[in-house]
């Protein structure tokens, strides 16, 4: 790609989030949203060169992009997805309507196990084709940075196949990709938890450690114990890897004790987290990544209580958790659910989907705010007030998307 100079002007509200600094927003600060009127943005060689007054636009060279009195803001950062996989599980939707639970589906050979079988059987090209469609949907919804996990291979070659697909998606330049090795997603059929944990800590971690940004583990009932997760994190820590954690989605089995032992950039799901767990997250300094679409999609609808995390002083991020069981990649929908059902204000939710999500992925130094020197990951929305984002979540909310200064989508159509 060849980056040029663009001047985005005639903006109704410029949501800059300027001044977020290098730390996540927590407590009362999470509701702080920096909104500027009468401003324009100069983009040069993939980065934000300056934020200027509208009256100064004529003095700057470059292609002028008229925002037509609409909101311009940083691109959404989705910090938790499983978008690389093969096959679908739509029949489970109907099975859940008949009363089947997540664990019952898993124990019957469905759930993660089914996706593992289909991902192992599919060619790399087929996985790429299916996954790219989901990634393009994410971009249409305004996501400019996308965390993607492995975890549907559960053997060395299949997990590597997933990683190669991630690399191909990243090479397209349509979204910034953060890669996570989630070898500890489920125990494969035919193996014990102990034998598979040893496999992940050995051959698999050795192969992945130089090629991913994070490692992750699903520590919960029906997945991995705190003891197995501890062993995996100890091995990851020795290699200097950054860590994330699935916890308390199904049951609190003590996984958040690991916040006190390791530097966990993010702990995710947290549907069953109580007061003791809140204290551990706060003491450990992790971001709490809440996934309201998952609560909406599971067999029993239950939304995370964002209010208790924010009031406890814990920085909150939100993500989509797009996966075969929660087939939705829309960050605006996640924001809607967060505001409607999780106790967040619209300002808190926007910060959760930008600044705090970026911090959890260790990219806040380059992403999630509009200020000089930051990467030009920018959205032009089809609304004139940021408060309409959750209100109009299901409409064509996003008009244009810039990723690293490139106009990836204009007026609802991909331009590359």
PyMOL commands that set and color helices and strands:
alter all, ss='L'
color gray80, all
select helices_A, chain A and resi 27-31+54-59+90-97+102-107+112-121+124-140+156-172+193-208+226-238+255-260+275-284+292-297+306-311+331-341+346-352+355-360+388-391
alter helices_A, ss='H'
color red, helices_A
select strands_A, chain A and resi 5-15+35-36+39-44+47-53+63-74+76-78+143-149+176-184+214-219+242-247+264-269+287-290+316-318+378-381+398-403+406-410+413-414
alter strands_A, ss='S'
color yellow, strands_A
deselect
rebuild
show_as cartoon
